Amino acid sequence: MIKAGETQIQMVVEVAEDCILAPCGRCREFLIQIDPRNADSTIILDDDHSVKLRELLPHHWLIPNSEQDVTPNA
């Protein structure tokens, strides 16, 4: 995929022998760094629940319009 210049991912599902898992932090970071557009990739968390990658990385520096800490400096 990457060797062919393809970096945008539509959907991710991580499976173990008998269950669906959320991607680990390293995998989340890899997905966003290879293409920031992957913030809108769908991540399957279980049979009836999915989220966008941006929801698993709410304060990431590569995601435009990411939640920002609005706490004023003291």
Secondary structure, DSSP 8 states (H G I E B T S, - for coil): -TTTT----SEEEEE-SSSEE---HHHHHHHHHH-GGGGG-EEEEETTEEEEHHHHSTT-TTSTT---------
